[in-house]
């Protein structure tokens, strides 16, 4: 790794002032298009990277838009984060654990167990109540500890919208029962740009994640989840869509329990005319298998995923590829690369595969895995200047070509954001 420039607060602020983008009300900004002009730019052989500006958490992006927050305020940019002209007071800004910019410009975001929607560039926002399959209100439980209501809407994946037969669908599962309080485990969806959010699937009541007032729940307290569903898990790792077969896939974690495995792959289909779902568990396996995973991507009819296998050795880790019909047949899987550590997050776009190490299990401080030629060659980098961080919530490239990635303290605590721009693959 060859950093181009060491960043300091003075250097960053000085450059921002020169560019007319001071970090102050009306001008929270950072350059996003001319790499050579970025004072905080750093480099590896495969990509440029830079941190987010001080005083602002950039929570999501789409095309030229970005959504972020600072203390008591939510903000929206329309120029890849250069300026932030749209803003609104939001006292619970530091509690935001999920956000999504929809195709029509709507912004859906959550603060712990509450979900909000803005349809007018943050001039206003309103709370959204999730709907059950029968149209009734799906209401969060009353937590034992009011400060830990549960991560009802937190997502481990960054990109959660898909083009389904020409229409946009938002679908995601909650990564919960770690910190923030116990929560039921669900898959949510919206077909009308966040105006209506419904339950696509509700997992059963996990006896190990009851609401006992702790951050992740325990085996005492209020049971949470669907009492009629025997399928249990700790949380959802990701949900992805395969347009080649018109099917959705979800994977979950984490543990091996006396009641059975918590690591599942589910396949779901959606009937738009009936607004109805059909889900089937296609795999349930041990936590040290390749099926404990995340980062599911579909490219040219093939499915790619990365394993965060852990628990008892031996570990079955790596980046895998197969035909969707062969997901349940490990002998038909191709191992593209094995980083040798838990790696539960991955994104693929324009031939670039970007994945990450789980910091608590990695010899690297902030470990990234990259291929710029669709898996023909691989490299790993340690962006150790960020400290010990687990990259997660990968967002597709913005209008200026930058991926956005969460950097979590441990593996779930919100800490930093890094932007990554792949360099062109070498010719020949």
N, C-alpha and C positions, 0 to 999 in steps of 0.2 A: 504494500500500500504506500502510495506516495502523496501525502497531503500537499496541496498547492499553496495553502495559506492557513496559518493559524488565526482563528477568530478571537477577538476580544470584544467586550462590551463597547469600549471606546471606538474601536475600529468599525464595528457594526453600526453604531449610532451615527458616527461621522459620515459613513457612506450613505446611510438612509437619509440624512439631512441633505447631502449633496444631490440625491435623487428626488428630493421633495417627498420623502416617505417616512417622516418621523413617526415613532411609536407614540402617538398622542391622539386624543379624541379627534376623529375625522381623518386620521391618516395612518392607521395601523397597516404597515405595508412591508413587502419585501419583493425584490425583483424576481421574475420568474422566467424570463425569456432569453436574455443575453448572458450566457454562462461567464464569459470573460469579465463582465462587469460586476459579478457577485463577490463581495468582499469575504463572505463566509463560505465560499466554495471550497470543497475538498475533493479528492479524486482517488480512485483505484484504477487498475488497468481496464476494468469493465464498466465502471459507472462514475458519474459525478454525484456528490451528495452534499447536503447542507441542512443545518438545523432550522427549526421554525424560529421566528423572532421572539425575543423576550417579551413577556407580558401578554401573550396571546396563545391560546391553544387552538390549533387548526384541526377541527374534529372530523371533517369530511370534505370531499371535493367531487366535482363532476364537470367535465368539459372546462369552461373558463370560470366556473363558480366554485366558491369555497365557503364553508360554514365554520365558524369558530366562536370561541367565547373567552372573555376575561372576567375579572371579578364583577359579578352582578350584571353582566351584559352579554347578549348574544349578538353576533355580527355576521354579515354576508358580504362577500366580494364577488364581483363580476368580471375581474381582470386577472385571474389566477393568483389572487392574493396580493396584488400590488397596492390596491386601495380597498378600504372597507367602508363604503358610504352608507350601508344599511345596517341599522342597529336598533336594539330594543332592550329596555331594562328587563332583566330576568334574575331575580334574587337567588335562585337555585342553580346558577350557571355552573358552579363547580361540581354539581351532582350529575351533570350530563354524562351519560354512559352509552348513548347511541344517537346517531343522526344519519339522515339520508336526504340527498337532494334529488327530487324526482324529475322526470323528463320535462314536465311542464313548468318547472321552477319552484313547485311547492317544496317546503322543507319540513320534514318530520323529525322530531327529536324527543328524547326522553330524559327525565331526571328521576333516577331510581325507578319507582313503581308508577310514575305518571308519564303519559305520552301527550305530546303537543304537536300542533300543525300550524304553519304559517303559509298562507296562499298569496301574500302580497309583499314579498321581500322584507319581512319582519316588521312591517308597519303595525301589524297585529298578529296575535297567535291565540289559539284556543286549545283547551284540553280535549283529547280524543278518548272516548270510551270504547274499548275493544268489545266486539260482539261474539257471542257464542254461535254455534252452528244453527240454532233455532231462532236467531235474531235477538235474543235477550242480551242484556248487558253482562259482560264478563268483568267482574270487579275484583281488584286485588284483595287479599285477605288482610285482616287487621293484625299487624305484627305484634309479637310479644314485646319487642324492643322498637319503639317508634323511630329510633335513629337507624334501624336496620330493616327497612321494609321489604328488601329483596330486589335483586336485579331482574325485574320482569322482562326488560327489553334489551338488555346489554347483548351485543353481538361480538363474537370473536372474528368474524369476517367483515371486511370493509365494503365490498361490493355485493349488494343484495337485490339488485333489480335486473330483470331479464326481459328480453323481447319474446313474448309468447304469442305466436300467430299474429304478429303485427301490433300487439298491444303490450304495454308495459305491465309487468307484475313485480311487486315488491314482496319478497318472502325471506324470512329469517327466523332463526331459532335463538333462544336466549342461553347465553353462557353464564351460569349462575351457580349458587351454592358453593361459593369459594369465600368471598367477602361480601359485605353489603346486606347480609341477612338471607335466610332461607327463602326459596321461591319455588313455585311449581314450574315444571319444564314444559315449554310450549313451542310450537312453530306457528308464526303469524303470517298473514298475507294481506295485500291490498291490491285491488284491480282498478281503483279510481284515484290514483295519485295521493294516497294517504287520507282521503276524505273519510273512508270507511276502512277500519282494520278489523280483521276477523281471525278466529282460531282455525288454522288448517289441521292441526294435530295437537292433542294433549296427552302427555305421558302420564303413567300411573303414579301412585303415591309411593315414593321411595322411603322406606322405613329409616334410612340413614340420613335423610335430609328433612326431618321434621323441624318446625319452627320452635326452637328452644331459646330464642333470643340471641344466639351466637351468629357469627358472620357467615358460616356455612351450613348451619343447622346440625342436628344430631339425631340420636335414636329415641329422644323423648320430645314431648311437646306436640303441637298441632300437626297432623298429617296434611300434606299439600299435594295437589294433583288430581287426576281423574280416577275416581275410585273404581271405575269399570274397566280400566285398562291394565292388564298385567305386565305390560312392557315398562320397565323402569330404567332410568339413567340419572346421572348427576347433572348433566347439562348437554346442550347441543354444541358441536364443534363448527359445523357449517352446513349450509343448504346450497345446492347447485342445480342448474337446469341443463339438460341435454336436448337441444332442439332437434337432433337427428331422430329421436324417438318420442319427443314430446313428454318427457318424464323428468321428475325432480328426484334428487337423491339427497338424503340427509345422513350425517354420521354423528355419533354421540360418544360420550365417555362417562365414567372412567374405569371403575373398579370391578374386580371379580368378587361377587358376593355369594353367600350361601344360597340366596334366592336365584342366582344366575348372573350372567354377565351384564354390565352396563354399557359395553361397547357394541353398538349396533350400526348397521347400514339399513336405511329404509328407502324404499322406492315408492314414489307417489305420482299419481296422475290426477289431473284436474279437469272436470267437465264444466266448461264455462257456461253452457246453456242452463245447466241445473245448479250451478254454483256449488258443486259437490266434489269432495276429495275421496280418493281411494288410496290407502297406504298399506304397504306390506313390509314386514321385516324380512330382509333377504340374507343378512348375516348377523350373527351374534358370536363374538369371540373374546378371547382373553386380552387383558390389558397389555401383554407383552407381544401381541401380534401386530401385523401390518394394518389390521382393520381398526386399531386405535389410531385415528388419524385426523387430518384436517386438510384444508387447502384443496378441495376437490375442484378440478377444472375439466371442461370438455373442449377438445380441440380436434376438428376434422373427424368427428365421430368416435374418437378415442377418449377414455377417461384417464386423467392423471391425478395422483394424490401423493401426499407425503405423510410418513408415519411418525407419531410421537410415542412409539412403543416404550413402555417402562414396566416397573414391577419386577417380577422374578426373571432372571436370565434363563435362556438366551433371548436377546432382543431381535425382533424382526423389523429392521428399520430400512428407510430409504425412500427414494422417489420412484413410484411405480406407474406403469402404463398397461392398459389392456383394452379390449373391446368391452363395452358395458355388459354384454351377455356373459362375459367371463369373470365378472367381479367375484363370484363365489368360488372360482377355481384358481387357487394360487399358482398351479402349474402353468397356467396360461398368462401369468403376469410377467412383464419385463421390468427388471430392476435397472433403472437408468443411472442412479447414483446413490451411494450410501454415505451420508455425512458422518455417521457413527454416533450421532446424538439424537435426542428427542427434537423433532422439528414438526410442529403442528400447523404451520401457516405457509401458504404458497399462493402465488398468482402467476398467470401466464397471459401475456399480451404481446402481439406482434413478434412472435418467436422468442421472446425473452421469458425465462423462468426465474422468478425471484422468490426465495424462501428464507427461512430464518431458523436459528438455534433457540431452544428454550434455555434461557440463561442459567437457571439453577442446576441444570444437568450438563452444562457445556464448559469446556476448558477456555472458551473465548468469553470476553466481557459482553460484547454486542455482536453476535455472529450472524453473518449473512451468507447465503448460498446463491450463486447466480450462474445461469447459462444464457448466453446471448445468441445461441444457434440451435435452439429447440432441443437441447439435451445432448448434442454431439460432444460438447466439452463443458467442463465445470470448473468453478473456482469458489473458494471460501475466503471471507474477509472478516477481520475483527475491527469494528469501529469503536475501539476501546475508549476514545475520548468521551463517549457518552456515559461511561460507567457500566455497571452490570445491568443490562437491559435485555428484555425479550421482545423482539419485533413482532407485531401482530396488527390486525385490522389493515390489511393492504388494500389501498384504493387504486383503481385503474388510473393511467396517466391522465393528467389534466391537459388543457389546451396547449400548454407549453412543453409537454413531454415528460412531466415529473410524476412518478409514483409517490403516493403519500403513505407513510407507515407509522403506526403507534410504536413507541418504545416504552414498554412496561417495566416498572421496577419489580423484581422477582419475576412473576409471569402474569400478574393481573393488575397491579397498582398503577394507575395513570401517572405518567411522568413526563415524557417528551414526545416529540414528533420529528421524524427525519424525512426529507424529500430526496428521492433517488432518480437520476436520469441515466438510462443506459447509453453507453457509447456504441457506435456502430460496430457490428461484428467485423473482424478482419476479412478482407477480400481473399477469396481462394481458399 
